[in-house]
Amino acid sequence: SLDAGHPVLAEELPTLADSLGGGIGLDNRLTFSMCRDLLDDVILLSEDEIAAGIRHAYDQEREIVEGAGAVCIA
C-alpha cells in the first residue's frame, strides 16, 4: 500500500504474528495517511525471525508474547 500510494488488497497468510495480518480496508484514509506520514521505514520479518523474538522474550524476560508482540524485538 505504501509503495502504491493507496490502500491495496493484501493476501492474509498463516503467520505467528496473526494480529498484524490483513488489510486496513480499501476506503481507509486515516490509518493509511498516518503510516505514510509517520513511518521512516518498513521491515519485513521471516517466520523464523518472529519465532526467535518469541523465544527471546521468554528466555530473557520470562514473558510469553504473541508473535505480533515479538516483532519489535525480533
PDB file of N, H, CA, C and O in Angstrom:
ATOM      1  N   SER A   1       0.815  -1.195   0.000  1.00  0.00           N
ATOM      2  CA  SER A   1       0.000   0.000   0.000  1.00  0.00           C
ATOM      3  C   SER A   1       0.861   1.261   0.000  1.00  0.00           C
ATOM      4  O   SER A   1       0.570   2.223  -0.712  1.00  0.00           O
ATOM      5  N   LEU A   2       1.930   1.247   0.813  1.00  0.00           N
ATOM      6  H   LEU A   2       2.166   0.466   1.391  1.00  0.00           H
ATOM      7  CA  LEU A   2       2.799   2.430   0.851  1.00  0.00           C
ATOM      8  C   LEU A   2       3.467   2.656  -0.498  1.00  0.00           C
ATOM      9  O   LEU A   2       3.566   3.792  -0.960  1.00  0.00           O
ATOM     10  N   ASP A   3       3.923   1.583  -1.130  1.00  0.00           N
ATOM     11  H   ASP A   3       3.842   0.659  -0.754  1.00  0.00           H
ATOM     12  CA  ASP A   3       4.536   1.716  -2.455  1.00  0.00           C
ATOM     13  C   ASP A   3       3.528   2.180  -3.497  1.00  0.00           C
ATOM     14  O   ASP A   3       3.858   2.969  -4.381  1.00  0.00           O
ATOM     15  N   ALA A   4       2.291   1.684  -3.389  1.00  0.00           N
ATOM     16  H   ALA A   4       2.022   1.043  -2.671  1.00  0.00           H
ATOM     17  CA  ALA A   4       1.251   2.043  -4.357  1.00  0.00           C
ATOM     18  C   ALA A   4       0.710   3.450  -4.117  1.00  0.00           C
ATOM     19  O   ALA A   4       0.169   4.073  -5.030  1.00  0.00           O
ATOM     20  N   GLY A   5       0.857   3.950  -2.892  1.00  0.00           N
ATOM     21  H   GLY A   5       1.297   3.444  -2.150  1.00  0.00           H
ATOM     22  CA  GLY A   5       0.346   5.276  -2.572  1.00  0.00           C
ATOM     23  C   GLY A   5      -1.107   5.292  -2.139  1.00  0.00           C
ATOM     24  O   GLY A   5      -1.692   6.361  -1.966  1.00  0.00           O
ATOM     25  N   HIS A   6      -1.693   4.118  -1.963  1.00  0.00           N
ATOM     26  H   HIS A   6      -1.217   3.250  -2.104  1.00  0.00           H
ATOM     27  CA  HIS A   6      -3.083   3.993  -1.522  1.00  0.00           C
ATOM     28  C   HIS A   6      -3.297   2.577  -0.984  1.00  0.00           C
ATOM     29  O   HIS A   6      -2.520   1.678  -1.304  1.00  0.00           O
ATOM     30  N   PRO A   7      -4.329   2.366  -0.178  1.00  0.00           N
ATOM     31  CA  PRO A   7      -4.588   1.021   0.335  1.00  0.00           C
ATOM     32  C   PRO A   7      -4.846   0.039  -0.806  1.00  0.00           C
ATOM     33  O   PRO A   7      -5.570   0.349  -1.752  1.00  0.00           O
ATOM     34  N   VAL A   8      -4.250  -1.141  -0.705  1.00  0.00           N
ATOM     35  H   VAL A   8      -3.663  -1.392   0.064  1.00  0.00           H
ATOM     36  CA  VAL A   8      -4.469  -2.215  -1.683  1.00  0.00           C
ATOM     37  C   VAL A   8      -4.853  -3.479  -0.924  1.00  0.00           C
ATOM     38  O   VAL A   8      -4.597  -3.599   0.274  1.00  0.00           O
ATOM     39  N   LEU A   9      -5.468  -4.420  -1.634  1.00  0.00           N
ATOM     40  H   LEU A   9      -5.676  -4.323  -2.607  1.00  0.00           H
ATOM     41  CA  LEU A   9      -5.813  -5.699  -1.022  1.00  0.00           C
ATOM     42  C   LEU A   9      -4.542  -6.478  -0.725  1.00  0.00           C
ATOM     43  O   LEU A   9      -3.618  -6.506  -1.539  1.00  0.00           O
ATOM     44  N   ALA A  10      -4.496  -7.107   0.435  1.00  0.00           N
ATOM     45  H   ALA A  10      -5.246  -7.084   1.096  1.00  0.00           H
ATOM     46  CA  ALA A  10      -3.344  -7.916   0.830  1.00  0.00           C
ATOM     47  C   ALA A  10      -3.829  -9.316   1.175  1.00  0.00           C
ATOM     48  O   ALA A  10      -4.805  -9.482   1.907  1.00  0.00           O
ATOM     49  N   GLU A  11      -3.142 -10.319   0.643  1.00  0.00           N
ATOM     50  H   GLU A  11      -2.350 -10.185   0.048  1.00  0.00           H
ATOM     51  CA  GLU A  11      -3.495 -11.700   0.950  1.00  0.00           C
ATOM     52  C   GLU A  11      -3.126 -11.996   2.402  1.00  0.00           C
ATOM     53  O   GLU A  11      -2.028 -11.666   2.850  1.00  0.00           O
ATOM     54  N   GLU A  12      -4.049 -12.620   3.131  1.00  0.00           N
ATOM     55  H   GLU A  12      -4.941 -12.888   2.768  1.00  0.00           H
ATOM     56  CA  GLU A  12      -3.773 -12.999   4.518  1.00  0.00           C
ATOM     57  C   GLU A  12      -3.179 -14.395   4.531  1.00  0.00           C
ATOM     58  O   GLU A  12      -3.819 -15.351   4.093  1.00  0.00           O
ATOM     59  N   LEU A  13      -1.960 -14.516   5.030  1.00  0.00           N
ATOM     60  H   LEU A  13      -1.440 -13.739   5.385  1.00  0.00           H
ATOM     61  CA  LEU A  13      -1.255 -15.785   5.090  1.00  0.00           C
ATOM     62  C   LEU A  13      -1.123 -16.230   6.540  1.00  0.00           C
ATOM     63  O   LEU A  13      -1.124 -15.394   7.444  1.00  0.00           O
ATOM     64  N   PRO A  14      -1.010 -17.538   6.777  1.00  0.00           N
ATOM     65  CA  PRO A  14      -0.780 -18.005   8.145  1.00  0.00           C
ATOM     66  C   PRO A  14       0.542 -17.442   8.677  1.00  0.00           C
ATOM     67  O   PRO A  14       1.547 -17.430   7.965  1.00  0.00           O
ATOM     68  N   THR A  15       0.535 -16.982   9.920  1.00  0.00           N
ATOM     69  H   THR A  15      -0.281 -16.992  10.497  1.00  0.00           H
ATOM     70  CA  THR A  15       1.733 -16.384  10.494  1.00  0.00           C
ATOM     71  C   THR A  15       1.686 -16.446  12.014  1.00  0.00           C
ATOM     72  O   THR A  15       0.611 -16.514  12.610  1.00  0.00           O
ATOM     73  N   LEU A  16       2.850 -16.421  12.629  1.00  0.00           N
ATOM     74  H   LEU A  16       3.724 -16.366  12.144  1.00  0.00           H
ATOM     75  CA  LEU A  16       2.933 -16.332  14.088  1.00  0.00           C
ATOM     76  C   LEU A  16       2.446 -14.973  14.582  1.00  0.00           C
ATOM     77  O   LEU A  16       2.035 -14.841  15.735  1.00  0.00           O
ATOM     78  N   ALA A  17       2.490 -13.972  13.719  1.00  0.00           N
ATOM     79  H   ALA A  17       2.823 -14.079  12.783  1.00  0.00           H
ATOM     80  CA  ALA A  17       2.066 -12.612  14.075  1.00  0.00           C
ATOM     81  C   ALA A  17       0.689 -12.340  13.476  1.00  0.00           C
ATOM     82  O   ALA A  17       0.511 -11.383  12.722  1.00  0.00           O
ATOM     83  N   ASP A  18      -0.282 -13.185  13.815  1.00  0.00           N
ATOM     84  H   ASP A  18      -0.137 -13.962  14.428  1.00  0.00           H
ATOM     85  CA  ASP A  18      -1.576 -13.117  13.149  1.00  0.00           C
ATOM     86  C   ASP A  18      -2.331 -11.814  13.371  1.00  0.00           C
ATOM     87  O   ASP A  18      -3.142 -11.437  12.526  1.00  0.00           O
ATOM     88  N   SER A  19      -2.099 -11.123  14.457  1.00  0.00           N
ATOM     89  H   SER A  19      -1.440 -11.429  15.144  1.00  0.00           H
ATOM     90  CA  SER A  19      -2.817  -9.858  14.659  1.00  0.00           C
ATOM     91  C   SER A  19      -2.286  -8.736  13.771  1.00  0.00           C
ATOM     92  O   SER A  19      -2.892  -7.667  13.704  1.00  0.00           O
ATOM     93  N   LEU A  20      -1.163  -8.961  13.087  1.00  0.00           N
ATOM     94  H   LEU A  20      -0.670  -9.829  13.141  1.00  0.00           H
ATOM     95  CA  LEU A  20      -0.649  -7.970  12.138  1.00  0.00           C
ATOM     96  C   LEU A  20      -1.127  -8.244  10.719  1.00  0.00           C
ATOM     97  O   LEU A  20      -0.897  -7.435   9.820  1.00  0.00           O
ATOM     98  N   GLY A  21      -1.787  -9.371  10.511  1.00  0.00           N
ATOM     99  H   GLY A  21      -1.974 -10.028  11.241  1.00  0.00           H
ATOM    100  CA  GLY A  21      -2.239  -9.738   9.172  1.00  0.00           C
ATOM    101  C   GLY A  21      -3.480  -8.968   8.763  1.00  0.00           C
ATOM    102  O   GLY A  21      -4.139  -8.321   9.577  1.00  0.00           O
ATOM    103  N   GLY A  22      -3.770  -9.056   7.503  1.00  0.00           N
ATOM    104  H   GLY A  22      -3.235  -9.581   6.842  1.00  0.00           H
ATOM    105  CA  GLY A  22      -4.980  -8.431   6.991  1.00  0.00           C
ATOM    106  C   GLY A  22      -4.769  -7.007   6.553  1.00  0.00           C
ATOM    107  O   GLY A  22      -3.761  -6.376   6.873  1.00  0.00           O
ATOM    108  N   GLY A  23      -5.720  -6.522   5.827  1.00  0.00           N
ATOM    109  H   GLY A  23      -6.538  -7.034   5.567  1.00  0.00           H
ATOM    110  CA  GLY A  23      -5.630  -5.169   5.302  1.00  0.00           C
ATOM    111  C   GLY A  23      -6.304  -4.158   6.207  1.00  0.00           C
ATOM    112  O   GLY A  23      -6.827  -4.494   7.269  1.00  0.00           O
ATOM    113  N   ILE A  24      -6.279  -2.928   5.769  1.00  0.00           N
ATOM    114  H   ILE A  24      -5.853  -2.655   4.906  1.00  0.00           H
ATOM    115  CA  ILE A  24      -6.900  -1.845   6.532  1.00  0.00           C
ATOM    116  C   ILE A  24      -8.163  -1.346   5.850  1.00  0.00           C
ATOM    117  O   ILE A  24      -8.789  -0.392   6.311  1.00  0.00           O
ATOM    118  N   GLY A  25      -8.536  -1.990   4.753  1.00  0.00           N
ATOM    119  H   GLY A  25      -8.028  -2.765   4.378  1.00  0.00           H
ATOM    120  CA  GLY A  25      -9.721  -1.591   4.008  1.00  0.00           C
ATOM    121  C   GLY A  25      -9.366  -0.628   2.889  1.00  0.00           C
ATOM    122  O   GLY A  25      -8.573   0.294   3.077  1.00  0.00           O
ATOM    123  N   LEU A  26      -9.957  -0.849   1.732  1.00  0.00           N
ATOM    124  H   LEU A  26     -10.602  -1.599   1.580  1.00  0.00           H
ATOM    125  CA  LEU A  26      -9.617  -0.036   0.562  1.00  0.00           C
ATOM    126  C   LEU A  26     -10.040   1.421   0.707  1.00  0.00           C
ATOM    127  O   LEU A  26      -9.443   2.302   0.089  1.00  0.00           O
ATOM    128  N   ASP A  27     -11.055   1.681   1.512  1.00  0.00           N
ATOM    129  H   ASP A  27     -11.539   0.965   2.014  1.00  0.00           H
ATOM    130  CA  ASP A  27     -11.525   3.062   1.696  1.00  0.00           C
ATOM    131  C   ASP A  27     -10.866   3.759   2.884  1.00  0.00           C
ATOM    132  O   ASP A  27     -11.211   4.896   3.205  1.00  0.00           O
ATOM    133  N   ASN A  28      -9.916   3.083   3.540  1.00  0.00           N
ATOM    134  H   ASN A  28      -9.635   2.160   3.279  1.00  0.00           H
ATOM    135  CA  ASN A  28      -9.274   3.641   4.722  1.00  0.00           C
ATOM    136  C   ASN A  28      -8.435   4.854   4.350  1.00  0.00           C
ATOM    137  O   ASN A  28      -7.662   4.811   3.393  1.00  0.00           O
ATOM    138  N   ARG A  29      -8.584   5.905   5.084  1.00  0.00           N
ATOM    139  H   ARG A  29      -9.213   5.940   5.861  1.00  0.00           H
ATOM    140  CA  ARG A  29      -7.778   7.099   4.838  1.00  0.00           C
ATOM    141  C   ARG A  29      -6.975   7.502   6.079  1.00  0.00           C
ATOM    142  O   ARG A  29      -5.833   7.942   5.950  1.00  0.00           O
ATOM    143  N   LEU A  30      -7.543   7.361   7.257  1.00  0.00           N
ATOM    144  H   LEU A  30      -8.470   7.003   7.361  1.00  0.00           H
ATOM    145  CA  LEU A  30      -6.878   7.815   8.476  1.00  0.00           C
ATOM    146  C   LEU A  30      -5.621   6.994   8.778  1.00  0.00           C
ATOM    147  O   LEU A  30      -4.530   7.553   8.891  1.00  0.00           O
ATOM    148  N   THR A  31      -5.767   5.663   8.910  1.00  0.00           N
ATOM    149  H   THR A  31      -6.653   5.209   8.819  1.00  0.00           H
ATOM    150  CA  THR A  31      -4.618   4.821   9.255  1.00  0.00           C
ATOM    151  C   THR A  31      -3.560   4.876   8.172  1.00  0.00           C
ATOM    152  O   THR A  31      -2.372   5.002   8.469  1.00  0.00           O
ATOM    153  N   PHE A  32      -3.978   4.783   6.913  1.00  0.00           N
ATOM    154  H   PHE A  32      -4.943   4.680   6.671  1.00  0.00           H
ATOM    155  CA  PHE A  32      -3.013   4.803   5.818  1.00  0.00           C
ATOM    156  C   PHE A  32      -2.241   6.120   5.791  1.00  0.00           C
ATOM    157  O   PHE A  32      -1.018   6.114   5.653  1.00  0.00           O
ATOM    158  N   SER A  33      -2.932   7.236   5.920  1.00  0.00           N
ATOM    159  H   SER A  33      -3.925   7.241   6.033  1.00  0.00           H
ATOM    160  CA  SER A  33      -2.231   8.525   5.855  1.00  0.00           C
ATOM    161  C   SER A  33      -1.291   8.703   7.046  1.00  0.00           C
ATOM    162  O   SER A  33      -0.224   9.298   6.900  1.00  0.00           O
ATOM    163  N   MET A  34      -1.669   8.200   8.220  1.00  0.00           N
ATOM    164  H   MET A  34      -2.537   7.717   8.339  1.00  0.00           H
ATOM    165  CA  MET A  34      -0.772   8.276   9.380  1.00  0.00           C
ATOM    166  C   MET A  34       0.492   7.457   9.131  1.00  0.00           C
ATOM    167  O   MET A  34       1.598   7.921   9.410  1.00  0.00           O
ATOM    168  N   CYS A  35       0.332   6.248   8.612  1.00  0.00           N
ATOM    169  H   CYS A  35      -0.566   5.872   8.386  1.00  0.00           H
ATOM    170  CA  CYS A  35       1.502   5.407   8.323  1.00  0.00           C
ATOM    171  C   CYS A  35       2.382   6.057   7.264  1.00  0.00           C
ATOM    172  O   CYS A  35       3.603   6.107   7.410  1.00  0.00           O
ATOM    173  N   ARG A  36       1.767   6.551   6.209  1.00  0.00           N
ATOM    174  H   ARG A  36       0.775   6.511   6.090  1.00  0.00           H
ATOM    175  CA  ARG A  36       2.527   7.192   5.133  1.00  0.00           C
ATOM    176  C   ARG A  36       3.323   8.385   5.658  1.00  0.00           C
ATOM    177  O   ARG A  36       4.470   8.595   5.264  1.00  0.00           O
ATOM    178  N   ASP A  37       2.716   9.156   6.539  1.00  0.00           N
ATOM    179  H   ASP A  37       1.784   8.985   6.859  1.00  0.00           H
ATOM    180  CA  ASP A  37       3.361  10.373   7.031  1.00  0.00           C
ATOM    181  C   ASP A  37       4.365  10.135   8.162  1.00  0.00           C
ATOM    182  O   ASP A  37       5.308  10.911   8.317  1.00  0.00           O
ATOM    183  N   LEU A  38       4.177   9.080   8.948  1.00  0.00           N
ATOM    184  H   LEU A  38       3.411   8.450   8.822  1.00  0.00           H
ATOM    185  CA  LEU A  38       4.979   8.916  10.159  1.00  0.00           C
ATOM    186  C   LEU A  38       6.024   7.804  10.116  1.00  0.00           C
ATOM    187  O   LEU A  38       6.976   7.835  10.896  1.00  0.00           O
ATOM    188  N   LEU A  39       5.871   6.831   9.232  1.00  0.00           N
ATOM    189  H   LEU A  39       5.098   6.806   8.599  1.00  0.00           H
ATOM    190  CA  LEU A  39       6.847   5.736   9.175  1.00  0.00           C
ATOM    191  C   LEU A  39       8.098   6.163   8.427  1.00  0.00           C
ATOM    192  O   LEU A  39       8.021   6.768   7.357  1.00  0.00           O
ATOM    193  N   ASP A  40       9.244   5.841   8.999  1.00  0.00           N
ATOM    194  H   ASP A  40       9.306   5.350   9.867  1.00  0.00           H
ATOM    195  CA  ASP A  40      10.513   6.081   8.312  1.00  0.00           C
ATOM    196  C   ASP A  40      10.876   4.918   7.407  1.00  0.00           C
ATOM    197  O   ASP A  40      11.491   5.112   6.358  1.00  0.00           O
ATOM    198  N   ASP A  41      10.495   3.697   7.811  1.00  0.00           N
ATOM    199  H   ASP A  41       9.996   3.539   8.662  1.00  0.00           H
ATOM    200  CA  ASP A  41      10.876   2.502   7.067  1.00  0.00           C
ATOM    201  C   ASP A  41       9.932   1.368   7.444  1.00  0.00           C
ATOM    202  O   ASP A  41       9.265   1.419   8.477  1.00  0.00           O
ATOM    203  N   VAL A  42       9.884   0.357   6.607  1.00  0.00           N
ATOM    204  H   VAL A  42      10.427   0.316   5.768  1.00  0.00           H
ATOM    205  CA  VAL A  42       9.121  -0.857   6.871  1.00  0.00           C
ATOM    206  C   VAL A  42      10.084  -2.021   6.763  1.00  0.00           C
ATOM    207  O   VAL A  42      10.845  -2.117   5.800  1.00  0.00           O
ATOM    208  N   ILE A  43      10.056  -2.902   7.742  1.00  0.00           N
ATOM    209  H   ILE A  43       9.438  -2.824   8.524  1.00  0.00           H
ATOM    210  CA  ILE A  43      10.943  -4.063   7.759  1.00  0.00           C
ATOM    211  C   ILE A  43      10.090  -5.322   7.724  1.00  0.00           C
ATOM    212  O   ILE A  43       9.178  -5.481   8.535  1.00  0.00           O
ATOM    213  N   LEU A  44      10.382  -6.213   6.791  1.00  0.00           N
ATOM    214  H   LEU A  44      11.123  -6.084   6.132  1.00  0.00           H
ATOM    215  CA  LEU A  44       9.676  -7.484   6.706  1.00  0.00           C
ATOM    216  C   LEU A  44      10.473  -8.547   7.444  1.00  0.00           C
ATOM    217  O   LEU A  44      11.683  -8.667   7.252  1.00  0.00           O
ATOM    218  N   LEU A  45       9.796  -9.317   8.289  1.00  0.00           N
ATOM    219  H   LEU A  45       8.813  -9.219   8.445  1.00  0.00           H
ATOM    220  CA  LEU A  45      10.443 -10.371   9.061  1.00  0.00           C
ATOM    221  C   LEU A  45       9.976 -11.734   8.582  1.00  0.00           C
ATOM    222  O   LEU A  45       8.828 -11.899   8.170  1.00  0.00           O
ATOM    223  N   SER A  46      10.868 -12.704   8.639  1.00  0.00           N
ATOM    224  H   SER A  46      11.801 -12.570   8.974  1.00  0.00           H
ATOM    225  CA  SER A  46      10.505 -14.085   8.328  1.00  0.00           C
ATOM    226  C   SER A  46       9.834 -14.708   9.550  1.00  0.00           C
ATOM    227  O   SER A  46       9.923 -14.173  10.656  1.00  0.00           O
ATOM    228  N   GLU A  47       9.171 -15.828   9.347  1.00  0.00           N
ATOM    229  H   GLU A  47       9.099 -16.263   8.450  1.00  0.00           H
ATOM    230  CA  GLU A  47       8.572 -16.547  10.467  1.00  0.00           C
ATOM    231  C   GLU A  47       9.647 -16.998  11.458  1.00  0.00           C
ATOM    232  O   GLU A  47       9.412 -17.001  12.666  1.00  0.00           O
ATOM    233  N   ASP A  48      10.823 -17.377  10.954  1.00  0.00           N
ATOM    234  H   ASP A  48      11.014 -17.374   9.972  1.00  0.00           H
ATOM    235  CA  ASP A  48      11.925 -17.768  11.842  1.00  0.00           C
ATOM    236  C   ASP A  48      12.370 -16.601  12.718  1.00  0.00           C
ATOM    237  O   ASP A  48      12.675 -16.793  13.896  1.00  0.00           O
ATOM    238  N   GLU A  49      12.411 -15.399  12.158  1.00  0.00           N
ATOM    239  H   GLU A  49      12.163 -15.243  11.202  1.00  0.00           H
ATOM    240  CA  GLU A  49      12.798 -14.222  12.942  1.00  0.00           C
ATOM    241  C   GLU A  49      11.746 -13.890  13.997  1.00  0.00           C
ATOM    242  O   GLU A  49      12.080 -13.496  15.115  1.00  0.00           O
ATOM    243  N   ILE A  50      10.480 -14.049  13.639  1.00  0.00           N
ATOM    244  H   ILE A  50      10.208 -14.369  12.731  1.00  0.00           H
ATOM    245  CA  ILE A  50       9.411 -13.813  14.613  1.00  0.00           C
ATOM    246  C   ILE A  50       9.507 -14.841  15.740  1.00  0.00           C
ATOM    247  O   ILE A  50       9.385 -14.494  16.915  1.00  0.00           O
ATOM    248  N   ALA A  51       9.727 -16.107  15.378  1.00  0.00           N
ATOM    249  H   ALA A  51       9.826 -16.389  14.424  1.00  0.00           H
ATOM    250  CA  ALA A  51       9.873 -17.166  16.385  1.00  0.00           C
ATOM    251  C   ALA A  51      11.057 -16.876  17.309  1.00  0.00           C
ATOM    252  O   ALA A  51      10.979 -17.111  18.515  1.00  0.00           O
ATOM    253  N   ALA A  52      12.140 -16.369  16.747  1.00  0.00           N
ATOM    254  H   ALA A  52      12.203 -16.177  15.768  1.00  0.00           H
ATOM    255  CA  ALA A  52      13.308 -16.020  17.566  1.00  0.00           C
ATOM    256  C   ALA A  52      12.960 -14.901  18.550  1.00  0.00           C
ATOM    257  O   ALA A  52      13.438 -14.911  19.685  1.00  0.00           O
ATOM    258  N   GLY A  53      12.143 -13.946  18.135  1.00  0.00           N
ATOM    259  H   GLY A  53      11.755 -13.938  17.214  1.00  0.00           H
ATOM    260  CA  GLY A  53      11.702 -12.878  19.035  1.00  0.00           C
ATOM    261  C   GLY A  53      10.847 -13.416  20.173  1.00  0.00           C
ATOM    262  O   GLY A  53      10.980 -12.979  21.316  1.00  0.00           O
ATOM    263  N   ILE A  54       9.968 -14.365  19.860  1.00  0.00           N
ATOM    264  H   ILE A  54       9.860 -14.720  18.931  1.00  0.00           H
ATOM    265  CA  ILE A  54       9.140 -15.001  20.892  1.00  0.00           C
ATOM    266  C   ILE A  54      10.031 -15.739  21.890  1.00  0.00           C
ATOM    267  O   ILE A  54       9.850 -15.624  23.102  1.00  0.00           O
ATOM    268  N   ARG A  55      11.001 -16.503  21.363  1.00  0.00           N
ATOM    269  H   ARG A  55      11.149 -16.596  20.379  1.00  0.00           H
ATOM    270  CA  ARG A  55      11.926 -17.238  22.241  1.00  0.00           C
ATOM    271  C   ARG A  55      12.734 -16.282  23.120  1.00  0.00           C
ATOM    272  O   ARG A  55      12.917 -16.527  24.313  1.00  0.00           O
ATOM    273  N   HIS A  56      13.211 -15.198  22.523  1.00  0.00           N
ATOM    274  H   HIS A  56      13.063 -14.999  21.555  1.00  0.00           H
ATOM    275  CA  HIS A  56      13.997 -14.217  23.284  1.00  0.00           C
ATOM    276  C   HIS A  56      13.162 -13.629  24.427  1.00  0.00           C
ATOM    277  O   HIS A  56      13.642 -13.510  25.555  1.00  0.00           O
ATOM    278  N   ALA A  57      11.927 -13.268  24.133  1.00  0.00           N
ATOM    279  H   ALA A  57      11.537 -13.365  23.217  1.00  0.00           H
ATOM    280  CA  ALA A  57      11.062 -12.693  25.168  1.00  0.00           C
ATOM    281  C   ALA A  57      10.904 -13.663  26.333  1.00  0.00           C
ATOM    282  O   ALA A  57      10.898 -13.250  27.492  1.00  0.00           O
ATOM    283  N   TYR A  58      10.777 -14.951  26.026  1.00  0.00           N
ATOM    284  H   TYR A  58      10.782 -15.287  25.084  1.00  0.00           H
ATOM    285  CA  TYR A  58      10.622 -15.924  27.105  1.00  0.00           C
ATOM    286  C   TYR A  58      11.951 -16.205  27.804  1.00  0.00           C
ATOM    287  O   TYR A  58      12.035 -16.165  29.032  1.00  0.00           O
ATOM    288  N   ASP A  59      12.985 -16.487  27.016  1.00  0.00           N
ATOM    289  H   ASP A  59      12.917 -16.519  26.019  1.00  0.00           H
ATOM    290  CA  ASP A  59      14.283 -16.859  27.600  1.00  0.00           C
ATOM    291  C   ASP A  59      14.903 -15.738  28.434  1.00  0.00           C
ATOM    292  O   ASP A  59      15.468 -15.996  29.497  1.00  0.00           O
ATOM    293  N   GLN A  60      14.801 -14.508  27.962  1.00  0.00           N
ATOM    294  H   GLN A  60      14.342 -14.299  27.098  1.00  0.00           H
ATOM    295  CA  GLN A  60      15.469 -13.393  28.630  1.00  0.00           C
ATOM    296  C   GLN A  60      14.586 -12.652  29.631  1.00  0.00           C
ATOM    297  O   GLN A  60      15.079 -12.140  30.636  1.00  0.00           O
ATOM    298  N   GLU A  61      13.293 -12.593  29.360  1.00  0.00           N
ATOM    299  H   GLU A  61      12.892 -13.009  28.544  1.00  0.00           H
ATOM    300  CA  GLU A  61      12.391 -11.785  30.194  1.00  0.00           C
ATOM    301  C   GLU A  61      11.329 -12.604  30.909  1.00  0.00           C
ATOM    302  O   GLU A  61      10.597 -12.077  31.746  1.00  0.00           O
ATOM    303  N   ARG A  62      11.241 -13.885  30.588  1.00  0.00           N
ATOM    304  H   ARG A  62      11.836 -14.314  29.908  1.00  0.00           H
ATOM    305  CA  ARG A  62      10.198 -14.770  31.122  1.00  0.00           C
ATOM    306  C   ARG A  62       8.800 -14.228  30.810  1.00  0.00           C
ATOM    307  O   ARG A  62       7.876 -14.339  31.617  1.00  0.00           O
ATOM    308  N   GLU A  63       8.672 -13.645  29.631  1.00  0.00           N
ATOM    309  H   GLU A  63       9.422 -13.555  28.975  1.00  0.00           H
ATOM    310  CA  GLU A  63       7.398 -13.124  29.144  1.00  0.00           C
ATOM    311  C   GLU A  63       6.908 -14.016  28.014  1.00  0.00           C
ATOM    312  O   GLU A  63       7.685 -14.398  27.139  1.00  0.00           O
ATOM    313  N   ILE A  64       5.632 -14.346  28.030  1.00  0.00           N
ATOM    314  H   ILE A  64       5.001 -14.035  28.741  1.00  0.00           H
ATOM    315  CA  ILE A  64       5.024 -15.106  26.943  1.00  0.00           C
ATOM    316  C   ILE A  64       4.274 -14.107  26.075  1.00  0.00           C
ATOM    317  O   ILE A  64       3.312 -13.481  26.521  1.00  0.00           O
ATOM    318  N   VAL A  65       4.722 -13.963  24.831  1.00  0.00           N
ATOM    319  H   VAL A  65       5.503 -14.472  24.469  1.00  0.00           H
ATOM    320  CA  VAL A  65       4.129 -12.969  23.937  1.00  0.00           C
ATOM    321  C   VAL A  65       3.655 -13.621  22.647  1.00  0.00           C
ATOM    322  O   VAL A  65       4.209 -14.626  22.200  1.00  0.00           O
ATOM    323  N   GLU A  66       2.631 -13.038  22.064  1.00  0.00           N
ATOM    324  H   GLU A  66       2.181 -12.222  22.427  1.00  0.00           H
ATOM    325  CA  GLU A  66       2.145 -13.427  20.745  1.00  0.00           C
ATOM    326  C   GLU A  66       3.136 -12.896  19.722  1.00  0.00           C
ATOM    327  O   GLU A  66       3.871 -11.950  20.002  1.00  0.00           O
ATOM    328  N   GLY A  67       3.161 -13.496  18.540  1.00  0.00           N
ATOM    329  H   GLY A  67       2.563 -14.265  18.313  1.00  0.00           H
ATOM    330  CA  GLY A  67       4.131 -13.123  17.520  1.00  0.00           C
ATOM    331  C   GLY A  67       4.161 -11.640  17.193  1.00  0.00           C
ATOM    332  O   GLY A  67       5.237 -11.074  17.006  1.00  0.00           O
ATOM    333  N   ALA A  68       2.993 -10.998  17.119  1.00  0.00           N
ATOM    334  H   ALA A  68       2.119 -11.458  17.270  1.00  0.00           H
ATOM    335  CA  ALA A  68       2.968  -9.567  16.802  1.00  0.00           C
ATOM    336  C   ALA A  68       3.644  -8.749  17.893  1.00  0.00           C
ATOM    337  O   ALA A  68       4.218  -7.696  17.619  1.00  0.00           O
ATOM    338  N   GLY A  69       3.577  -9.233  19.128  1.00  0.00           N
ATOM    339  H   GLY A  69       3.111 -10.089  19.351  1.00  0.00           H
ATOM    340  CA  GLY A  69       4.242  -8.542  20.225  1.00  0.00           C
ATOM    341  C   GLY A  69       5.744  -8.756  20.235  1.00  0.00           C
ATOM    342  O   GLY A  69       6.483  -8.023  20.893  1.00  0.00           O
ATOM    343  N   ALA A  70       6.192  -9.774  19.495  1.00  0.00           N
ATOM    344  H   ALA A  70       5.592 -10.369  18.961  1.00  0.00           H
ATOM    345  CA  ALA A  70       7.622 -10.094  19.458  1.00  0.00           C
ATOM    346  C   ALA A  70       8.346  -9.462  18.277  1.00  0.00           C
ATOM    347  O   ALA A  70       9.576  -9.474  18.237  1.00  0.00           O
ATOM    348  N   VAL A  71       7.614  -8.912  17.317  1.00  0.00           N
ATOM    349  H   VAL A  71       6.614  -8.903  17.349  1.00  0.00           H
ATOM    350  CA  VAL A  71       8.295  -8.378  16.129  1.00  0.00           C
ATOM    351  C   VAL A  71       9.214  -7.205  16.467  1.00  0.00           C
ATOM    352  O   VAL A  71      10.200  -6.974  15.767  1.00  0.00           O
ATOM    353  N   CYS A  72       8.910  -6.479  17.507  1.00  0.00           N
ATOM    354  H   CYS A  72       8.109  -6.666  18.076  1.00  0.00           H
ATOM    355  CA  CYS A  72       9.757  -5.329  17.858  1.00  0.00           C
ATOM    356  C   CYS A  72      11.096  -5.749  18.456  1.00  0.00           C
ATOM    357  O   CYS A  72      12.016  -4.935  18.535  1.00  0.00           O
ATOM    358  N   ILE A  73      11.218  -7.005  18.877  1.00  0.00           N
ATOM    359  H   ILE A  73      10.471  -7.666  18.813  1.00  0.00           H
ATOM    360  CA  ILE A  73      12.497  -7.477  19.410  1.00  0.00           C
ATOM    361  C   ILE A  73      13.102  -8.569  18.543  1.00  0.00           C
ATOM    362  O   ILE A  73      14.154  -9.115  18.875  1.00  0.00           O
ATOM    363  N   ALA A  74      12.445  -8.893  17.432  1.00  0.00           N
ATOM    364  H   ALA A  74      11.590  -8.450  17.162  1.00  0.00           H
ATOM    365  CA  ALA A  74      12.940  -9.968  16.546  1.00  0.00           C
ATOM    366  C   ALA A  74      14.166  -9.515  15.776  1.00  0.00           C
ATOM    367  O   ALA A  74      14.717 -10.281  14.986  1.00  0.00           O
TER     368      ALA A  74
END
